Amino acid sequence: MVFYFTAENGWLMYMGKDKHENEDLIKHSWPEDVWFHVDKLSSAHVYLRLPLEYDWETIPEEVVKECCVLVKANSIEGCKKSAVDVVYTPASNLKKTADMEIGQVGFKSRKPVKRLLNVEKDRETEKRHEKNKEEKHPDLAQEKQERDNEVRRRNKELARQQKKAKEEEARRFAEEKEARSYDRIMDSGSMTSNRDINPDTYEEDFM
């Protein structure tokens, strides 16, 4: 089972019911997902799904805080503390090795990891999360495949549009070049009239 929540700005947040489902979420997370976890304590693995046009480093501050409040509320130890630190990183930076316990993850790199310090309980936000919480049994693999197919379709369409734009630009350039060449040919300074022609220099050669 996966729990889904809607952030105040409309973005999707989700988490697994237990550590076994966390394994599936790790495996089938999307490249645009951002992972949140209480630092140095056991907690739920909360994911934020970003729109494709957003970068994880430019997530609005209020959205980051909302995710941190959600992950604190779903930490057995963390929810009892007045404040906790929360770490977050792109889901693509998560590392899972064979020797790790179920639900345990590490980081491929410490560089793309951020922390929000002293996250406190926010009862109003927690109430809103409880109100819009949804429980589902999704086919995570199928959803990931559909997402990948859609991204490939978008990329293919973007490449087609870019190719068309380049061809149009090349066509306009060729037309402008041809027009400039014609203008030089038709330059009155380089043209002659009948008055400039000496009739004695021409011979009639008509049959």
C-alpha positions in Angstrom: 0.0 0.0 0.0 1.2 3.5 -0.8 -0.1 6.7 0.9 -0.5 9.7 -1.3 -0.8 13.3 -0.2 -1.3 16.6 -2.0 1.0 19.5 -1.1 -0.5 22.9 -0.7 0.7 23.9 -4.1 -0.8 20.8 -5.7 2.3 18.7 -6.0 2.2 15.0 -5.2 3.9 13.5 -2.1 3.8 9.8 -1.3 5.3 7.2 1.0 5.1 3.4 1.6 3.2 1.9 4.4 6.2 -0.1 5.7 9.8 -1.0 4.9 8.8 -3.7 2.5 6.9 -1.2 0.3 9.8 1.2 0.7 11.8 -1.3 -1.3 9.4 -1.0 -4.2 9.4 2.7 -4.0 13.2 2.8 -4.2 13.1 0.5 -7.2 10.4 2.3 -9.1 11.0 5.9 -8.2 11.0 8.4 -11.0 14.0 10.5 -11.9 12.1 13.7 -11.0 11.3 12.4 -7.5 12.9 13.8 -4.4 13.4 11.6 -1.3 13.0 12.9 2.3 14.0 11.2 5.5 14.6 12.2 9.2 18.3 12.4 9.7 19.8 9.7 11.9 16.4 8.4 13.0 14.0 5.8 11.6 11.2 7.3 9.6 9.0 6.9 6.6 10.6 7.5 3.2 8.6 10.4 1.8 8.9 11.2 -1.9 8.0 14.5 -3.7 7.2 14.2 -7.4 8.4 17.3 -9.2 6.9 18.5 -12.5 9.3 17.8 -15.3 10.2 21.5 -15.7 11.4 21.8 -12.1 14.8 21.1 -10.7 15.2 19.7 -7.2 17.5 22.5 -6.1 14.8 25.1 -6.9 11.9 23.5 -4.9 9.9 26.3 -3.2 10.9 26.6 0.4 7.4 26.1 1.6 7.1 22.8 -0.3 10.4 21.5 1.2 9.1 22.4 4.7 5.8 20.6 4.1 7.6 17.4 3.0 9.8 17.7 6.1 6.7 18.1 8.4 5.2 15.0 6.8 8.3 12.9 7.3 8.7 14.0 10.9 5.1 13.1 11.7 5.7 9.6 10.3 8.8 8.9 12.4 8.2 6.9 15.5 11.0 8.6 17.3 11.0 11.9 15.4 7.3 12.7 16.1 8.0 12.7 19.8 10.8 15.2 19.6 10.3 18.9 19.6 12.4 19.3 16.4 14.4 17.1 14.0 16.7 17.5 11.1 15.6 16.2 7.7 17.8 15.2 4.8 16.6 15.2 1.2 18.1 14.3 -2.2 17.0 13.3 -5.7 15.7 9.7 -5.7 18.2 8.9 -8.4 21.0 9.5 -5.8 19.8 6.7 -3.6 21.9 3.6 -3.5 20.8 0.1 -2.6 23.3 -2.8 -2.1 22.8 -6.4 -1.4 24.1 -6.2 2.2 21.6 -3.5 3.3 18.6 -4.4 5.4 15.1 -4.2 3.9 14.1 -0.5 3.5 17.7 0.7 4.1 19.3 3.0 1.5 22.5 4.9 1.1 23.7 7.8 -1.1 25.6 7.4 -4.3 27.1 10.8 -3.6 27.0 13.1 -0.5 27.2 16.2 -2.7 23.5 16.3 -3.9 22.2 16.0 -0.3 20.5 18.9 1.6 19.3 19.3 5.1 16.6 21.3 6.7 17.4 21.8 10.3 15.1 22.0 13.3 11.9 20.9 11.7 9.1 21.3 14.2 5.6 19.9 14.5 3.1 21.7 12.4 -0.4 20.6 13.5 -2.3 22.6 10.8 -0.2 21.0 8.0 -0.5 17.6 9.6 -4.3 17.9 9.7 -4.4 18.9 6.1 -2.3 15.9 5.1 -4.6 13.6 7.0 -7.6 15.1 5.3 -6.3 14.7 1.7 -4.5 11.3 2.4 -5.3 8.5 -0.1 -4.5 4.8 0.2 -3.8 3.0 -3.1 -2.3 -0.2 -4.3 -0.6 1.0 -7.5 1.3 -1.0 -10.1 4.5 0.9 -9.6 6.4 -0.8 -12.4 3.6 -0.1 -14.9 3.3 3.6 -13.8 7.1 3.9 -14.3 6.9 2.4 -17.7 4.0 4.7 -18.7 6.0 7.7 -17.4 9.1 6.6 -19.5 7.0 6.2 -22.6 5.5 9.7 -22.2 8.9 11.2 -21.7 10.2 9.5 -24.8 7.2 10.8 -26.7 7.8 14.3 -25.5 11.5 14.2 -26.3 10.7 12.9 -29.8 8.2 15.7 -30.4 10.6 18.3 -29.1 13.3 17.0 -31.4 10.9 17.1 -34.3 10.0 20.7 -33.5 13.6 21.7 -33.1 14.5 20.1 -36.5 11.6 21.9 -38.1 12.7 25.2 -36.6 16.3 24.7 -37.9 15.1 23.9 -41.4 12.8 26.9 -41.4 15.8 29.1 -40.2 18.0 27.6 -42.9 15.3 28.3 -45.5 14.9 31.9 -44.4 18.7 32.4 -44.5 18.9 31.0 -48.0 16.1 33.3 -49.2 17.7 36.3 -47.6 21.1 35.4 -49.2 19.5 35.0 -52.6 17.7 38.3 -52.2 20.9 40.1 -51.3 22.6 38.6 -54.3 19.8 39.8 -56.6 20.0 43.3 -55.1 23.7 43.5 -56.0 23.0 42.3 -59.6 20.2 44.9 -60.0 22.3 47.7 -58.5 21.9 50.7 -60.9 25.5 51.6 -60.5 26.6 48.4 -62.3 23.9 48.4 -65.0 24.1 49.9 -68.5 21.4 51.5 -70.6 21.0 51.7 -74.4 22.4 55.2 -74.2 25.7 53.8 -72.9 26.1 51.4 -75.9 28.1 52.5 -78.9 26.3 51.2 -81.9 29.5 50.9 -83.9 30.7 48.1 -81.6 27.9 45.8 -82.5 27.3 44.0 -85.8 24.0 42.9 -87.1 23.9 39.2 -87.5 20.3 38.4 -88.4 19.3 35.9 -91.0 
